[in-house]
C-alpha cells in the first residue's frame, strides 16, 4: 500500500502530465486555483470523521438556543454529573462515565457563559466537584467572560446515589435548561423527572443499559450506550464550523455526481468528458 507521500507525488505528476498534454495553456493563476481545489479535496478525504460527520448528538449542537431561552426566562441551567463520581469506591464503568461527562460540561458551560446564564453543576463526589469547577473556569476563560464566572456554582449534594434522588424530591428551583450526563442507576427516573419539570430543553446521557427506558421516558435528547463517549467528537465549537462541514459535504456530493454523469456520457459515446476538459478531444 503506497504511503501518503507517494500518493501525493503521483497526483502531482498526473496533474502535471494532464496540463502538459492539454491544448489549453493556463496561466499561473488558474493553474494555482486548480491545484488548490485538488488540495482541498484531498484534505476533505483525509479527515473523513471530522469533516463528513455532522450528526447532532442529543441536540447538544443547538445548546446555544437553549441558553438563549434560559436567558430570556431569567433562570439558570443545570448540569448533573450523575450519581457515580470518580472516588475509589466507584466502579470503573461509572468513573469512566463521569470523566466522559466533563467535556460535555465544558461544551454547555461555554454556551452558558456566552449567553450570560448562571450554571449549576450537581455532583455527589468531592473530586468530581473540583474537576467540574476547573472545567467551568476554563469555559469562562476561553469565552473571555471572567466577570460572569461568579454566578455559576458547583453544588455538592452529598455522597451516595440516594442523595441525587432526595434532591429531586425536595428541590423547588426549576431550571430552564437541564443536562444529565453520567452514570445513573436506580435513582435515574426520579432524578430525570425532577430535571424535566419546568425545563424548556433537556438532554440525558448514560451508558447504563438497564436505565435506557428511564432516559427514553424523560424526553428530550438522549444518548445511550457508547454514545456519551462518542458525542464530544461530533460536537462543533461554533455554528460557522458546522456550516462549513455541511457545505463541504455538498461540494463532495456535487463532485461525485459530476464524475458519475461524466462516466455515463463517456460510456454512451455522447461526450468524452476527460478529453473535453483536457482540450485533447472533442466535446
Wavefront OBJ file of the C-alpha trace (Angstrom):
o trace
v 0.000 0.000 0.000
v 1.560 3.350 -1.040
v 2.320 5.954 1.561
v 0.551 9.352 1.588
v 3.715 10.959 0.190
v 3.727 8.563 -2.772
v 0.034 9.215 -3.434
v 0.631 12.974 -3.358
v 3.623 12.591 -5.696
v 1.620 10.531 -8.160
v -1.195 13.069 -8.062
v 1.232 15.921 -8.735
v 2.749 14.035 -11.681
v -0.721 13.231 -13.027
v -1.794 16.865 -12.857
v 1.463 17.951 -14.492
v 1.080 15.460 -17.334
v -2.550 16.464 -17.802
v -1.702 20.152 -18.013
v 1.280 19.449 -20.255
v -0.728 17.433 -22.788
v -3.643 19.852 -22.820
v -4.117 22.311 -25.653
v -5.482 24.739 -23.069
v -2.497 26.660 -21.725
v -3.407 28.003 -18.307
v -1.539 30.898 -16.821
v -0.019 30.677 -13.366
v -3.172 31.984 -11.645
v -5.672 29.423 -13.000
v -3.115 26.652 -12.517
v -2.745 27.509 -8.832
v -6.530 27.605 -8.483
v -6.827 24.092 -9.942
v -4.104 22.782 -7.644
v -5.726 24.497 -4.645
v -9.067 22.835 -5.346
v -7.350 19.448 -5.570
v -5.562 20.012 -2.263
v -8.839 20.993 -0.573
v -10.475 17.804 -1.837
v -7.509 15.805 -0.531
v -7.909 17.378 2.910
v -11.620 16.580 2.969
v -10.958 12.960 2.075
v -8.033 12.633 4.506
v -10.195 13.572 7.528
v -13.495 11.790 6.899
v -14.670 11.642 10.519
v -14.234 15.273 11.490
v -15.192 16.639 8.074
v -18.042 14.435 6.928
v -19.950 13.737 10.149
v -22.482 16.407 11.074
v -24.719 14.477 13.447
v -26.365 16.461 16.234
v -25.781 14.347 19.331
v -28.833 14.675 21.612
v -29.373 18.222 20.392
v -26.151 19.372 22.071
v -25.048 21.221 18.941
v -28.048 23.523 19.423
v -27.366 24.207 23.089
v -26.909 27.895 22.272
v -30.631 28.236 21.574
v -31.451 26.550 24.888
v -29.226 29.049 26.679
v -30.918 31.932 24.884
v -34.280 30.719 26.180
v -32.813 30.386 29.678
v -31.503 33.948 29.492
v -34.944 35.224 28.481
v -36.655 33.406 31.345
v -34.115 34.671 33.875
v -33.377 31.233 35.347
v -30.279 29.097 35.420
v -29.181 25.940 33.624
v -28.377 22.692 35.423
v -25.817 20.055 34.524
v -25.887 16.853 36.572
v -22.821 14.615 36.502
v -24.834 11.578 37.584
v -24.535 9.580 40.759
v -21.184 7.849 40.351
v -18.277 10.252 40.786
v -14.618 9.293 40.497
v -13.709 8.127 44.011
v -12.149 4.773 44.783
v -15.493 3.293 45.863
v -16.908 3.908 42.370
v -16.743 1.105 39.831
v -14.655 1.648 36.715
v -17.666 1.917 34.422
v -19.281 4.672 36.475
v -15.974 6.507 36.900
v -15.386 6.478 33.153
v -18.849 7.921 32.519
v -18.157 10.778 34.937
v -14.897 11.578 33.163
v -16.658 11.461 29.786
v -19.239 13.940 31.102
v -16.629 16.653 31.718
v -16.073 17.569 28.022
v -19.843 17.778 27.574
v -19.987 20.003 30.658
v -17.374 22.231 29.053
v -19.459 22.480 25.883
v -22.561 23.511 27.846
v -20.545 25.860 30.082
v -19.153 27.753 27.084
v -22.649 28.271 25.692
v -23.908 29.408 29.107
v -21.003 31.821 29.508
v -21.677 33.434 26.132
v -25.383 33.859 26.934
v -24.824 35.096 30.482
v -26.766 32.199 32.016
v -25.769 31.010 35.518
v -24.734 27.373 35.522
v -25.482 24.985 38.382
v -23.471 21.745 38.355
v -24.724 18.898 40.560
v -22.417 16.170 41.809
v -22.154 13.851 44.790
v -18.393 13.415 44.728
v -15.856 15.993 46.019
v -13.198 15.100 43.449
v -15.706 15.368 40.617
v -16.758 18.736 42.054
v -13.180 20.029 41.835
v -12.872 18.782 38.259
v -16.210 20.363 37.343
v -15.137 23.698 38.845
v -11.949 23.634 36.769
v -13.983 22.849 33.646
v -16.360 25.765 34.253
v -13.433 28.113 34.945
v -11.786 27.042 31.691
v -15.038 27.681 29.813
v -15.217 31.265 31.105
v -11.556 31.788 30.281
v -11.989 30.545 26.705
v -15.009 32.810 26.138
v -13.416 35.870 27.801
v -16.243 36.194 30.326
v -14.465 36.183 33.708
v -16.976 38.684 35.102
v -19.735 36.050 34.836
v -17.763 33.277 36.480
v -19.005 34.046 39.993
v -22.627 33.424 39.017
v -22.023 29.742 38.284
v -21.705 27.311 41.173
v -20.874 23.712 41.899
v -23.396 22.019 44.207
v -22.155 19.090 46.282
v -25.422 17.315 47.141
v -23.829 14.649 49.348
v -22.249 11.262 48.840
v -24.202 8.308 47.534
v -26.696 7.821 44.734
v -29.668 8.331 47.032
v -28.746 11.990 47.566
v -29.459 12.797 43.925
v -32.918 11.231 44.223
v -33.538 13.088 47.503
v -32.665 16.364 45.801
v -35.260 15.600 43.134
v -37.978 15.262 45.775
v -37.062 18.327 47.848
v -35.725 20.992 45.478
v -38.061 23.740 44.348
v -35.901 25.628 41.846
v -36.674 24.546 38.294
v -34.026 25.159 35.620
v -34.812 26.422 32.135
v -32.298 24.031 30.567
v -31.190 20.728 32.091
v -28.493 18.230 31.156
v -27.887 14.916 32.930
v -24.685 13.206 31.839
v -23.013 10.322 33.642
v -23.800 7.112 35.465
v -27.428 6.827 36.548
v -28.954 3.680 38.007
v -31.809 3.223 40.471
v -32.151 6.977 41.002
v -32.447 7.754 37.282
v -36.233 8.024 36.969
v -36.644 10.385 39.946
v -33.646 12.471 39.002
v -34.636 12.909 35.362
v -38.264 13.609 36.247
v -37.151 16.486 38.503
v -34.888 17.919 35.810
v -37.631 17.656 33.219
v -40.119 19.663 35.292
v -40.031 23.237 34.033
v -37.071 22.737 31.708
v -37.626 24.035 28.191
v -34.688 21.985 26.929
v -33.316 18.728 28.271
v -30.693 16.169 27.302
v -29.710 12.977 29.111
v -26.763 10.667 28.518
v -25.768 7.454 30.265
v -24.006 4.248 29.320
v -26.056 2.215 31.818
v -28.034 -0.151 29.581
v -30.511 -1.024 32.346
v -31.604 2.619 32.596
v -32.263 3.108 28.882
v -36.077 3.101 29.436
v -35.752 5.853 32.056
v -33.742 8.003 29.667
v -36.179 7.441 26.817
v -39.164 8.297 29.014
v -37.544 11.520 30.178
v -37.986 13.120 26.756
v -35.590 15.458 25.013
v -32.257 14.425 23.578
v -30.916 11.055 24.691
v -27.515 9.377 24.445
v -27.481 5.676 25.342
v -24.751 3.043 25.417
v -21.475 4.137 23.799
v -22.970 7.400 22.514
v -21.932 9.522 25.548
v -18.305 8.628 24.819
v -18.653 9.468 21.115
v -20.689 12.656 21.451
v -17.811 15.004 22.166
v -16.170 14.075 18.844
v -19.296 15.132 16.936
v -19.772 18.469 18.683
v -18.755 21.591 16.821
v -17.314 24.606 18.574
v -19.447 27.091 16.661
v -22.134 27.352 14.022
v -19.711 28.559 11.338
v -17.615 25.400 11.551
v -20.694 23.203 11.320
v -21.890 25.178 8.267
v -18.505 24.710 6.611
v -18.705 20.962 7.166
v -22.158 20.769 5.613
v -21.073 22.917 2.662
v -18.026 20.701 2.124
v -20.254 17.635 2.143
v -22.418 19.152 -0.574
v -19.381 20.040 -2.677
v -18.138 16.470 -2.399
v -21.576 15.190 -3.389
v -21.622 17.524 -6.395
v -18.166 16.352 -7.483
v -19.230 12.716 -7.160
v -22.370 13.424 -9.206
v -20.297 15.055 -11.958
v -17.992 12.043 -12.057
v -20.939 9.668 -12.379
v -22.625 11.754 -15.085
v -19.363 12.127 -16.987
v -18.752 8.386 -16.833
v -22.236 7.673 -18.176
v -21.766 10.171 -21.015
v -18.383 8.683 -21.871
v -19.705 5.105 -21.862
v -22.622 6.017 -24.109
v -20.349 7.912 -26.503
v -22.212 11.174 -26.123
v -19.291 13.132 -24.694
v -15.637 12.445 -23.987
v -15.550 14.440 -20.767
v -11.876 13.804 -19.973
v -10.763 14.856 -23.432
v -13.071 17.851 -23.361
v -11.691 19.095 -20.044
v -8.079 18.463 -21.098
v -8.571 20.040 -24.505
v -7.223 16.967 -26.318
v -10.507 15.566 -27.565
v -13.792 16.707 -28.912
v -16.825 17.555 -26.800
l 1 2 3 4 5 6 7 8 9 10 11 12 13 14 15 16 17 18 19 20 21 22 23 24 25 26 27 28 29 30 31 32 33 34 35 36 37 38 39 40 41 42 43 44 45 46 47 48 49 50 51 52 53 54 55 56 57 58 59 60 61 62 63 64 65 66 67 68 69 70 71 72 73 74 75 76 77 78 79 80 81 82 83 84 85 86 87 88 89 90 91 92 93 94 95 96 97 98 99 100 101 102 103 104 105 106 107 108 109 110 111 112 113 114 115 116 117 118 119 120 121 122 123 124 125 126 127 128 129 130 131 132 133 134 135 136 137 138 139 140 141 142 143 144 145 146 147 148 149 150 151 152 153 154 155 156 157 158 159 160 161 162 163 164 165 166 167 168 169 170 171 172 173 174 175 176 177 178 179 180 181 182 183 184 185 186 187 188 189 190 191 192 193 194 195 196 197 198 199 200 201 202 203 204 205 206 207 208 209 210 211 212 213 214 215 216 217 218 219 220 221 222 223 224 225 226 227 228 229 230 231 232 233 234 235 236 237 238 239 240 241 242 243 244 245 246 247 248 249 250 251 252 253 254 255 256 257 258 259 260 261 262 263 264 265 266 267 268 269 270 271 272 273 274 275 276 277 278 279 280 281 282 283
